[in-house]
Amino acid sequence: MASSKQKCITCGKDFLVIEQEANFLSEQGYPLPIECSYCRQDRRISLRASRNLVKDKCANCHQDIIVSDNYLKFKFKLFCDQCYKQYNSNHDNIITDLSKRKDLSQDQIFNNFDSFYQEYLRLLTTFPRLYTSSTHSVNCVNGQYNVNCKNLLSSFDNFDSQDSAYINSCYLINDSIDCDYSYESSNSYNSVDLDKCSNCAFINYGDHLTDCYYCYVCSRSHHLFGCIYLTDKAYCIFNRQYSKEEYEKQVSELKKLPPDQIFPKVQELLDNSFLTKSKVYQSENSDYGNYVVYSKNLYLCFDAFNSEDCGYLYDTGYCVNCWDMSRSHGSQVVYEGIEADQVFKSGYAHDCYKCSESFLINDCTQVENCFGCTCLYKKKNCILNRQFSPEIYKQITEKLFVQLKEKTIKIYFW
């Protein structure tokens, strides 16, 4: 399909649907977007749990829990760890009694997309949820959306990280404090966009750095202090070369100074330097975006890594042939995903793990061929949390997809 120009129904601005995006949507059976990529990203982020934590009570045992204030806004029934485990041991969240809906018949729900969508929105607040969205994690206190993590304090949106505090949107980070958007780094403090760094502090975009402080856009270096735009260097202070002995002597005194005495000197270097292009590292055909590393064929992606043939990725890594993804990892052929990890050939997936060939799923794990479902585990061929045979599932979903392609509505995950 050729590229086409659309008008965003949210901000009113024109936006371009490029050929690769149009082909992807056509192949997967999705309609063209009705919002620009920026409004789509804002919509996804507005629906996730915020980082503003508040006290609440477990809806079952009433003990104190700390939750995202978004959860209270959406009126979810929140359980503590123990109550949630007990509930899951006795319930599978499959609805068998269709007579519970007195206002809609089964034909209305499954043959009309508008009725189907309203029933999906109702289901989102029907089943209890765990008070935290951290999964497969241990001892992660006062945070949200930490996956496969251990011993984190007040941290959000991290993967495979441990023994750290106040880290956000990080992957494989250890023994660090106050780091954001960082990858495979350790023993670091108060830094942004680290890639394979160790023993660093006050770094803004650094890759393969060791023992560096107060640096901006430096790479493959060690023992730098207050430097900008340096590569393959060692023992430099404010972009001046020193011997190892002189460097160590001066830095031992500089470290005693407060940050507000160091930052002005770094800013002076920046004011006298030329602006650089977007920060794209070890990537191919991915210049339309920023903070992209180890990737290929990305379009308008930001803070993306180890991904290929994707568009509109935000804080996302290890994805292939995905479009409109936020804070997702290890997924393939997915459209409109947020916290969608190891999801395959699906659309509108939120807070899902190891799901495949599903559409409009929320808080689901290891489901396959599910459509408009929430809070399911290891289920197949379900629509609106009702179980169907593979034949009936295909028959109903084909009708709903035909109607979906004709719709001009914003689809919300919840």
Number of C-alpha atoms within 10 A of each C-alpha: 12 10 13 12 10 17 15 19 16 12 11 11 11 12 17 15 17 15 13 17 24 18 16 20 17 14 9 14 15 17 16 19 21 18 23 20 20 13 15 20 19 10 16 20 14 11 16 20 19 16 18 12 17 14 10 17 17 19 18 14 11 12 11 12 18 17 25 22 17 18 20 14 8 12 12 18 19 25 24 22 15 10 18 17 12 11 17 15 9 8 10 14 18 17 13 10 8 11 10 9 11 7 7 14 12 11 10 13 18 19 16 15 19 17 15 21 18 11 17 25 17 12 17 23 16 15 15 20 23 20 23 23 21 22 17 11 18 15 12 25 16 20 27 26 25 28 22 16 25 20 17 27 18 17 26 26 23 28 25 17 26 24 18 25 22 18 29 23 21 26 25 17 29 25 18 25 23 18 27 23 21 26 24 18 27 25 18 26 23 17 24 22 22 28 21 19 28 24 18 27 24 21 28 19 20 28 25 18 28 24 18 26 25 23 28 21 18 23 23 16 21 23 20 28 30 24 23 24 15 18 16 11 16 22 22 23 21 17 18 12 14 14 11 12 9 12 19 14 11 13 17 10 9 16 12 8 10 9 12 8 10 16 14 12 15 19 14 11 15 15 10 8 11 8 8 8 8 12 15 22 16 12 18 15 13 24 20 15 20 18 19 31 22 17 24 20 17 28 21 17 24 22 22 31 27 18 27 24 18 29 27 23 30 23 22 27 26 18 28 23 20 27 26 23 31 24 23 27 27 18 27 22 20 29 24 24 29 27 26 31 26 19 29 23 18 27 26 22 29 27 24 25 25 17 27 25 17 25 24 24 31 24 21 23 21 16 24 22 20 29 26 25 26 30 22 24 17 12 18 21 21 24 26 23 22 18 17 15 11 12 9 13 19 14 11 16 21 14 14 18 16 14 14 18 13 11 15 13 12 13 13 13 24 18
